[in-house]
Amino acid sequence: MRVLLFLLVLSFISCTPFSKYSKFNKTQNCYEAYVCISNNSLQLKYQSFGGFKFANDKKAYKNLQKGKKSPFKNIIMYGWSNNLNGDYYLLLDNERHPENYQYKDTIIQNRKITIALSNSVTYKTNTDFLLNFKLNK
């Protein structure tokens, strides 16, 4: 009985919407107002605007979202911008599609990677830029 209770508690504690690959994310400033995000384990390279705050784990996500639950699972990275009044997710093997997001998928090394960009980011130049993938070379 104690073992079952321990396993149940452990499953709730370790439950996270973030992918096991999110811990391999690296961010660095590139160019003037941009941030380059890479994840070598997924062969992913992504460029974002510099005004975003990022989360790679559940704790950082809760701090940015004030405790709100994520609408997605298998999050590689989460970005939120007060300047653009919106957010986006980089997702691995996404199967959820809430209506308040727009999506772009790509396949990298037989894995589906999705960008989910909130519809509150409306300026076309911004959405086109944020829905763009780059592969590591």
PyMOL CGO cylinders between C-alpha atoms (Angstrom):
from pymol import cmd
from pymol.cgo import CYLINDER

trace = [
    CYLINDER, 0.00, 0.00, 0.00, 2.81, 2.44, 0.83, 0.3, 1, 1, 1, 1, 1, 1,
    CYLINDER, 2.81, 2.44, 0.83, 4.52, 1.69, -2.46, 0.3, 1, 1, 1, 1, 1, 1,
    CYLINDER, 4.52, 1.69, -2.46, 1.33, 2.43, -4.38, 0.3, 1, 1, 1, 1, 1, 1,
    CYLINDER, 1.33, 2.43, -4.38, 0.83, 5.70, -2.51, 0.3, 1, 1, 1, 1, 1, 1,
    CYLINDER, 0.83, 5.70, -2.51, 4.47, 6.66, -3.12, 0.3, 1, 1, 1, 1, 1, 1,
    CYLINDER, 4.47, 6.66, -3.12, 4.15, 5.97, -6.86, 0.3, 1, 1, 1, 1, 1, 1,
    CYLINDER, 4.15, 5.97, -6.86, 0.93, 7.97, -7.05, 0.3, 1, 1, 1, 1, 1, 1,
    CYLINDER, 0.93, 7.97, -7.05, 2.49, 10.97, -5.29, 0.3, 1, 1, 1, 1, 1, 1,
    CYLINDER, 2.49, 10.97, -5.29, 5.62, 10.70, -7.45, 0.3, 1, 1, 1, 1, 1, 1,
    CYLINDER, 5.62, 10.70, -7.45, 3.57, 10.70, -10.65, 0.3, 1, 1, 1, 1, 1, 1,
    CYLINDER, 3.57, 10.70, -10.65, 1.80, 13.93, -9.66, 0.3, 1, 1, 1, 1, 1, 1,
    CYLINDER, 1.80, 13.93, -9.66, 5.02, 15.65, -8.61, 0.3, 1, 1, 1, 1, 1, 1,
    CYLINDER, 5.02, 15.65, -8.61, 6.95, 14.72, -11.73, 0.3, 1, 1, 1, 1, 1, 1,
    CYLINDER, 6.95, 14.72, -11.73, 4.08, 15.49, -14.13, 0.3, 1, 1, 1, 1, 1, 1,
    CYLINDER, 4.08, 15.49, -14.13, 5.22, 18.32, -16.36, 0.3, 1, 1, 1, 1, 1, 1,
    CYLINDER, 5.22, 18.32, -16.36, 3.99, 19.67, -19.68, 0.3, 1, 1, 1, 1, 1, 1,
    CYLINDER, 3.99, 19.67, -19.68, 7.62, 20.14, -20.76, 0.3, 1, 1, 1, 1, 1, 1,
    CYLINDER, 7.62, 20.14, -20.76, 9.46, 17.70, -23.00, 0.3, 1, 1, 1, 1, 1, 1,
    CYLINDER, 9.46, 17.70, -23.00, 12.52, 15.87, -21.72, 0.3, 1, 1, 1, 1, 1, 1,
    CYLINDER, 12.52, 15.87, -21.72, 14.41, 17.73, -24.47, 0.3, 1, 1, 1, 1, 1, 1,
    CYLINDER, 14.41, 17.73, -24.47, 13.62, 21.21, -23.09, 0.3, 1, 1, 1, 1, 1, 1,
    CYLINDER, 13.62, 21.21, -23.09, 16.58, 21.05, -20.71, 0.3, 1, 1, 1, 1, 1, 1,
    CYLINDER, 16.58, 21.05, -20.71, 18.91, 21.12, -23.72, 0.3, 1, 1, 1, 1, 1, 1,
    CYLINDER, 18.91, 21.12, -23.72, 17.72, 24.52, -24.97, 0.3, 1, 1, 1, 1, 1, 1,
    CYLINDER, 17.72, 24.52, -24.97, 20.32, 27.24, -25.36, 0.3, 1, 1, 1, 1, 1, 1,
    CYLINDER, 20.32, 27.24, -25.36, 19.53, 30.89, -25.92, 0.3, 1, 1, 1, 1, 1, 1,
    CYLINDER, 19.53, 30.89, -25.92, 21.89, 33.66, -26.93, 0.3, 1, 1, 1, 1, 1, 1,
    CYLINDER, 21.89, 33.66, -26.93, 21.60, 37.15, -28.32, 0.3, 1, 1, 1, 1, 1, 1,
    CYLINDER, 21.60, 37.15, -28.32, 22.14, 37.24, -32.04, 0.3, 1, 1, 1, 1, 1, 1,
    CYLINDER, 22.14, 37.24, -32.04, 21.98, 40.26, -34.26, 0.3, 1, 1, 1, 1, 1, 1,
    CYLINDER, 21.98, 40.26, -34.26, 20.66, 43.45, -32.67, 0.3, 1, 1, 1, 1, 1, 1,
    CYLINDER, 20.66, 43.45, -32.67, 17.16, 42.72, -31.37, 0.3, 1, 1, 1, 1, 1, 1,
    CYLINDER, 17.16, 42.72, -31.37, 16.93, 38.95, -31.73, 0.3, 1, 1, 1, 1, 1, 1,
    CYLINDER, 16.93, 38.95, -31.73, 17.51, 35.82, -29.69, 0.3, 1, 1, 1, 1, 1, 1,
    CYLINDER, 17.51, 35.82, -29.69, 18.79, 32.60, -31.24, 0.3, 1, 1, 1, 1, 1, 1,
    CYLINDER, 18.79, 32.60, -31.24, 17.43, 29.44, -29.66, 0.3, 1, 1, 1, 1, 1, 1,
    CYLINDER, 17.43, 29.44, -29.66, 19.00, 26.08, -30.33, 0.3, 1, 1, 1, 1, 1, 1,
    CYLINDER, 19.00, 26.08, -30.33, 18.49, 22.55, -29.17, 0.3, 1, 1, 1, 1, 1, 1,
    CYLINDER, 18.49, 22.55, -29.17, 21.20, 20.27, -30.55, 0.3, 1, 1, 1, 1, 1, 1,
    CYLINDER, 21.20, 20.27, -30.55, 19.50, 17.09, -29.33, 0.3, 1, 1, 1, 1, 1, 1,
    CYLINDER, 19.50, 17.09, -29.33, 16.56, 17.92, -31.64, 0.3, 1, 1, 1, 1, 1, 1,
    CYLINDER, 16.56, 17.92, -31.64, 18.68, 19.59, -34.36, 0.3, 1, 1, 1, 1, 1, 1,
    CYLINDER, 18.68, 19.59, -34.36, 16.49, 22.66, -33.88, 0.3, 1, 1, 1, 1, 1, 1,
    CYLINDER, 16.49, 22.66, -33.88, 17.46, 26.27, -34.47, 0.3, 1, 1, 1, 1, 1, 1,
    CYLINDER, 17.46, 26.27, -34.47, 14.90, 29.04, -33.99, 0.3, 1, 1, 1, 1, 1, 1,
    CYLINDER, 14.90, 29.04, -33.99, 15.16, 32.81, -34.06, 0.3, 1, 1, 1, 1, 1, 1,
    CYLINDER, 15.16, 32.81, -34.06, 12.89, 34.97, -31.91, 0.3, 1, 1, 1, 1, 1, 1,
    CYLINDER, 12.89, 34.97, -31.91, 12.48, 38.63, -31.13, 0.3, 1, 1, 1, 1, 1, 1,
    CYLINDER, 12.48, 38.63, -31.13, 14.56, 39.78, -28.17, 0.3, 1, 1, 1, 1, 1, 1,
    CYLINDER, 14.56, 39.78, -28.17, 11.64, 41.11, -26.13, 0.3, 1, 1, 1, 1, 1, 1,
    CYLINDER, 11.64, 41.11, -26.13, 10.43, 37.64, -25.15, 0.3, 1, 1, 1, 1, 1, 1,
    CYLINDER, 10.43, 37.64, -25.15, 10.79, 35.98, -21.76, 0.3, 1, 1, 1, 1, 1, 1,
    CYLINDER, 10.79, 35.98, -21.76, 11.38, 32.23, -22.00, 0.3, 1, 1, 1, 1, 1, 1,
    CYLINDER, 11.38, 32.23, -22.00, 10.55, 29.13, -19.99, 0.3, 1, 1, 1, 1, 1, 1,
    CYLINDER, 10.55, 29.13, -19.99, 12.22, 25.74, -20.33, 0.3, 1, 1, 1, 1, 1, 1,
    CYLINDER, 12.22, 25.74, -20.33, 10.56, 24.11, -17.34, 0.3, 1, 1, 1, 1, 1, 1,
    CYLINDER, 10.56, 24.11, -17.34, 7.35, 24.04, -15.33, 0.3, 1, 1, 1, 1, 1, 1,
    CYLINDER, 7.35, 24.04, -15.33, 8.59, 26.40, -12.60, 0.3, 1, 1, 1, 1, 1, 1,
    CYLINDER, 8.59, 26.40, -12.60, 9.65, 29.14, -15.04, 0.3, 1, 1, 1, 1, 1, 1,
    CYLINDER, 9.65, 29.14, -15.04, 6.39, 28.69, -16.97, 0.3, 1, 1, 1, 1, 1, 1,
    CYLINDER, 6.39, 28.69, -16.97, 4.30, 29.13, -13.82, 0.3, 1, 1, 1, 1, 1, 1,
    CYLINDER, 4.30, 29.13, -13.82, 6.22, 32.32, -12.99, 0.3, 1, 1, 1, 1, 1, 1,
    CYLINDER, 6.22, 32.32, -12.99, 5.52, 33.77, -16.44, 0.3, 1, 1, 1, 1, 1, 1,
    CYLINDER, 5.52, 33.77, -16.44, 1.91, 32.60, -16.60, 0.3, 1, 1, 1, 1, 1, 1,
    CYLINDER, 1.91, 32.60, -16.60, 1.04, 33.29, -12.95, 0.3, 1, 1, 1, 1, 1, 1,
    CYLINDER, 1.04, 33.29, -12.95, 0.10, 29.64, -12.34, 0.3, 1, 1, 1, 1, 1, 1,
    CYLINDER, 0.10, 29.64, -12.34, -2.06, 29.09, -15.45, 0.3, 1, 1, 1, 1, 1, 1,
    CYLINDER, -2.06, 29.09, -15.45, -2.06, 25.56, -16.83, 0.3, 1, 1, 1, 1, 1, 1,
    CYLINDER, -2.06, 25.56, -16.83, -0.53, 25.04, -20.26, 0.3, 1, 1, 1, 1, 1, 1,
    CYLINDER, -0.53, 25.04, -20.26, -2.91, 24.11, -23.11, 0.3, 1, 1, 1, 1, 1, 1,
    CYLINDER, -2.91, 24.11, -23.11, -0.11, 21.91, -24.56, 0.3, 1, 1, 1, 1, 1, 1,
    CYLINDER, -0.11, 21.91, -24.56, 2.10, 18.97, -23.64, 0.3, 1, 1, 1, 1, 1, 1,
    CYLINDER, 2.10, 18.97, -23.64, 5.64, 18.15, -24.81, 0.3, 1, 1, 1, 1, 1, 1,
    CYLINDER, 5.64, 18.15, -24.81, 6.72, 21.80, -24.70, 0.3, 1, 1, 1, 1, 1, 1,
    CYLINDER, 6.72, 21.80, -24.70, 10.25, 22.35, -25.94, 0.3, 1, 1, 1, 1, 1, 1,
    CYLINDER, 10.25, 22.35, -25.94, 10.19, 26.06, -25.12, 0.3, 1, 1, 1, 1, 1, 1,
    CYLINDER, 10.19, 26.06, -25.12, 7.67, 28.73, -24.18, 0.3, 1, 1, 1, 1, 1, 1,
    CYLINDER, 7.67, 28.73, -24.18, 8.05, 32.41, -25.04, 0.3, 1, 1, 1, 1, 1, 1,
    CYLINDER, 8.05, 32.41, -25.04, 5.96, 35.35, -23.84, 0.3, 1, 1, 1, 1, 1, 1,
    CYLINDER, 5.96, 35.35, -23.84, 6.16, 39.00, -24.87, 0.3, 1, 1, 1, 1, 1, 1,
    CYLINDER, 6.16, 39.00, -24.87, 4.46, 41.94, -23.24, 0.3, 1, 1, 1, 1, 1, 1,
    CYLINDER, 4.46, 41.94, -23.24, 5.46, 44.12, -26.23, 0.3, 1, 1, 1, 1, 1, 1,
    CYLINDER, 5.46, 44.12, -26.23, 3.59, 41.89, -28.72, 0.3, 1, 1, 1, 1, 1, 1,
    CYLINDER, 3.59, 41.89, -28.72, 0.92, 41.01, -26.17, 0.3, 1, 1, 1, 1, 1, 1,
    CYLINDER, 0.92, 41.01, -26.17, 1.25, 37.33, -27.01, 0.3, 1, 1, 1, 1, 1, 1,
    CYLINDER, 1.25, 37.33, -27.01, 3.08, 34.07, -26.63, 0.3, 1, 1, 1, 1, 1, 1,
    CYLINDER, 3.08, 34.07, -26.63, 4.26, 31.03, -28.52, 0.3, 1, 1, 1, 1, 1, 1,
    CYLINDER, 4.26, 31.03, -28.52, 5.23, 27.44, -27.87, 0.3, 1, 1, 1, 1, 1, 1,
    CYLINDER, 5.23, 27.44, -27.87, 7.75, 25.19, -29.56, 0.3, 1, 1, 1, 1, 1, 1,
    CYLINDER, 7.75, 25.19, -29.56, 6.21, 21.72, -29.27, 0.3, 1, 1, 1, 1, 1, 1,
    CYLINDER, 6.21, 21.72, -29.27, 7.27, 18.14, -29.90, 0.3, 1, 1, 1, 1, 1, 1,
    CYLINDER, 7.27, 18.14, -29.90, 4.71, 15.79, -31.48, 0.3, 1, 1, 1, 1, 1, 1,
    CYLINDER, 4.71, 15.79, -31.48, 1.82, 18.14, -30.76, 0.3, 1, 1, 1, 1, 1, 1,
    CYLINDER, 1.82, 18.14, -30.76, -1.69, 16.71, -30.96, 0.3, 1, 1, 1, 1, 1, 1,
    CYLINDER, -1.69, 16.71, -30.96, -3.62, 19.60, -29.39, 0.3, 1, 1, 1, 1, 1, 1,
    CYLINDER, -3.62, 19.60, -29.39, -4.86, 22.56, -31.44, 0.3, 1, 1, 1, 1, 1, 1,
    CYLINDER, -4.86, 22.56, -31.44, -6.70, 25.18, -29.36, 0.3, 1, 1, 1, 1, 1, 1,
    CYLINDER, -6.70, 25.18, -29.36, -8.46, 27.68, -31.65, 0.3, 1, 1, 1, 1, 1, 1,
    CYLINDER, -8.46, 27.68, -31.65, -6.72, 30.74, -30.20, 0.3, 1, 1, 1, 1, 1, 1,
    CYLINDER, -6.72, 30.74, -30.20, -3.37, 29.73, -31.76, 0.3, 1, 1, 1, 1, 1, 1,
    CYLINDER, -3.37, 29.73, -31.76, -2.00, 29.47, -35.28, 0.3, 1, 1, 1, 1, 1, 1,
    CYLINDER, -2.00, 29.47, -35.28, 0.35, 26.63, -36.13, 0.3, 1, 1, 1, 1, 1, 1,
    CYLINDER, 0.35, 26.63, -36.13, 3.27, 25.70, -38.31, 0.3, 1, 1, 1, 1, 1, 1,
    CYLINDER, 3.27, 25.70, -38.31, 4.76, 22.21, -38.38, 0.3, 1, 1, 1, 1, 1, 1,
    CYLINDER, 4.76, 22.21, -38.38, 8.03, 20.83, -39.65, 0.3, 1, 1, 1, 1, 1, 1,
    CYLINDER, 8.03, 20.83, -39.65, 9.74, 17.46, -39.48, 0.3, 1, 1, 1, 1, 1, 1,
    CYLINDER, 9.74, 17.46, -39.48, 13.27, 17.35, -38.09, 0.3, 1, 1, 1, 1, 1, 1,
    CYLINDER, 13.27, 17.35, -38.09, 14.94, 13.95, -37.83, 0.3, 1, 1, 1, 1, 1, 1,
    CYLINDER, 14.94, 13.95, -37.83, 11.59, 12.14, -38.06, 0.3, 1, 1, 1, 1, 1, 1,
    CYLINDER, 11.59, 12.14, -38.06, 10.11, 14.24, -35.24, 0.3, 1, 1, 1, 1, 1, 1,
    CYLINDER, 10.11, 14.24, -35.24, 7.24, 16.67, -35.70, 0.3, 1, 1, 1, 1, 1, 1,
    CYLINDER, 7.24, 16.67, -35.70, 8.08, 20.08, -34.29, 0.3, 1, 1, 1, 1, 1, 1,
    CYLINDER, 8.08, 20.08, -34.29, 5.28, 22.66, -34.07, 0.3, 1, 1, 1, 1, 1, 1,
    CYLINDER, 5.28, 22.66, -34.07, 5.23, 26.39, -33.45, 0.3, 1, 1, 1, 1, 1, 1,
    CYLINDER, 5.23, 26.39, -33.45, 1.97, 27.45, -31.80, 0.3, 1, 1, 1, 1, 1, 1,
    CYLINDER, 1.97, 27.45, -31.80, 1.65, 31.25, -31.93, 0.3, 1, 1, 1, 1, 1, 1,
    CYLINDER, 1.65, 31.25, -31.93, -1.18, 33.00, -30.11, 0.3, 1, 1, 1, 1, 1, 1,
    CYLINDER, -1.18, 33.00, -30.11, -3.68, 34.85, -32.25, 0.3, 1, 1, 1, 1, 1, 1,
    CYLINDER, -3.68, 34.85, -32.25, -3.15, 37.95, -30.10, 0.3, 1, 1, 1, 1, 1, 1,
    CYLINDER, -3.15, 37.95, -30.10, 0.08, 38.52, -32.09, 0.3, 1, 1, 1, 1, 1, 1,
    CYLINDER, 0.08, 38.52, -32.09, -1.59, 40.11, -35.12, 0.3, 1, 1, 1, 1, 1, 1,
    CYLINDER, -1.59, 40.11, -35.12, 0.89, 42.14, -37.16, 0.3, 1, 1, 1, 1, 1, 1,
    CYLINDER, 0.89, 42.14, -37.16, 1.63, 39.99, -40.26, 0.3, 1, 1, 1, 1, 1, 1,
    CYLINDER, 1.63, 39.99, -40.26, 5.37, 40.72, -40.31, 0.3, 1, 1, 1, 1, 1, 1,
    CYLINDER, 5.37, 40.72, -40.31, 5.64, 39.53, -36.70, 0.3, 1, 1, 1, 1, 1, 1,
    CYLINDER, 5.64, 39.53, -36.70, 3.59, 36.37, -37.26, 0.3, 1, 1, 1, 1, 1, 1,
    CYLINDER, 3.59, 36.37, -37.26, 5.51, 35.48, -40.43, 0.3, 1, 1, 1, 1, 1, 1,
    CYLINDER, 5.51, 35.48, -40.43, 8.81, 35.88, -38.61, 0.3, 1, 1, 1, 1, 1, 1,
    CYLINDER, 8.81, 35.88, -38.61, 7.77, 33.91, -35.52, 0.3, 1, 1, 1, 1, 1, 1,
    CYLINDER, 7.77, 33.91, -35.52, 6.29, 31.03, -37.56, 0.3, 1, 1, 1, 1, 1, 1,
    CYLINDER, 6.29, 31.03, -37.56, 9.64, 30.37, -39.28, 0.3, 1, 1, 1, 1, 1, 1,
    CYLINDER, 9.64, 30.37, -39.28, 11.95, 27.40, -38.56, 0.3, 1, 1, 1, 1, 1, 1,
    CYLINDER, 11.95, 27.40, -38.56, 15.66, 27.04, -39.26, 0.3, 1, 1, 1, 1, 1, 1,
    CYLINDER, 15.66, 27.04, -39.26, 17.62, 23.79, -39.16, 0.3, 1, 1, 1, 1, 1, 1,
    CYLINDER, 17.62, 23.79, -39.16, 20.99, 23.51, -37.43, 0.3, 1, 1, 1, 1, 1, 1,
    CYLINDER, 20.99, 23.51, -37.43, 23.87, 23.17, -39.87, 0.3, 1, 1, 1, 1, 1, 1,
]
cmd.load_cgo(trace, "trace")
